[in-house]
Amino acid sequence: MKLRVYNRQKALKLPREILKLIEQAAKLCVKRENFAFPCEATITLTDNETIREINRDHREVDKATDVLSFPLLDFVDGHAQIQPGDLDPDTNRVLLGDIIISVEKAQEQAENYGHSFEREMAFLTVHGMLHLLGHDHQTESEEKIMFGKQDAVLEEMGLKRE
């Protein structure tokens, strides 16, 4: 998996370890989901104001949120429906989509939930990646499946909820 991470915020100085943790979390999701195709995704780290604007423009919710996902693939019964336009013509990788994470919101939530900033950033990455990989939490049964997968990835990374 190819992952591009863009740090477009200036609210918090992020150590290189956070960027490595994000990459580890994203790649582990792809591995655990047995996504069998070479793929790529983009994660943009931003601030509360920018994610608020994106949330307003794309979801008509005028407030900051923690993570937004913009999947490019359709899934049917858990299987990606890959079309020719879903492949990067230069690399032949499947384009999964984009994730936007508010670093400010992640910091706030880590403090509110009483766990580390690292765990929160990994959690938001995993949550976003699972959306790109066809999961949702609109119903109780979907939520149970998706949240179970999130917990399993974080546990494998050694980032259990405290």
C-alpha positions, -999 to 999 in steps of 0.1 A, spaced: 0 0 0 11 35 -9 1 61 16 5 99 12 3 119 44 1 157 41 5 178 73 -14 210 64 -19 223 99 3 245 122 -17 241 154 6 213 168 41 202 160 39 166 151 69 143 157 79 119 129 67 90 151 31 102 147 34 101 109 49 66 111 21 55 135 -5 68 110 12 48 82 13 17 103 -24 20 112 -35 25 76 -14 -4 63 -26 -27 91 -62 -20 81 -55 -30 45 -37 -61 56 -64 -72 81 -91 -66 55 -73 -88 31 -75 -62 4 -58 -81 -23 -49 -53 -47 -20 -28 -47 -36 4 -34 -31 39 -23 -48 65 -1 -42 100 10 -45 114 46 -45 151 51 -38 164 86 -55 197 92 -69 221 119 -104 225 133 -113 255 111 -103 238 78 -122 205 87 -152 226 97 -152 242 62 -149 208 45 -176 193 67 -199 223 59 -192 221 22 -196 183 18 -220 172 46 -238 205 53 -227 203 89 -211 236 100 -189 224 128 -155 209 133 -153 171 134 -125 147 140 -122 127 108 -138 127 73 -135 100 48 -141 102 11 -141 67 -3 -137 62 -41 -147 25 -43 -181 9 -41 -184 -24 -21 -210 -51 -25 -212 -78 2 -177 -67 14 -161 -70 -21 -146 -40 -39 -162 -33 -72 -131 -21 -90 -137 -4 -123 -109 7 -148 -112 43 -136 -104 32 -100 -68 24 -110 -40 49 -112 -29 45 -148 8 52 -139 11 28 -109 -18 4 -115 -28 9 -78 -64 10 -67 -73 45 -55 -91 40 -21 -98 76 -14 -90 104 10 -91 109 48 -90 143 65 -81 144 102 -82 174 125 -51 172 146 -66 198 170 -98 177 175 -76 146 180 -57 164 208 -90 176 224 -105 141 223 -73 124 236 -75 147 267 -113 143 271 -111 105 268 -80 102 290 -58 84 265 -27 93 245 -26 115 215 -9 86 197 -39 63 203 -64 90 192 -45 96 159 -42 59 153 -80 54 161 -90 82 136 -67 68 109 -82 33 114 -118 47 114 -111 66 82 -94 36 65 -123 13 74 -146 37 57 -124 37 26 -125 -2 27 -163 -3 26 -173 -2 62 -199 20 78 -218 24 111 -252 36 100 -270 6 116 -263 -11 149 -250 -42 132 -227 -23 109 -214 -3 139 -207 -35 159 -187 -49 130 -168 -17 123 -160 -9 159 -149 -45 165 -125 -42 136 -112 -8 149 -106 -23 184 -87 -53 168 -64 -31 148 -56 -9 178 -51 -38 200 -27 -54 175 -8 -21 175 -6 -22 213 -30 8 217 -57 -5 239 -83 18 254 -73 27 289 
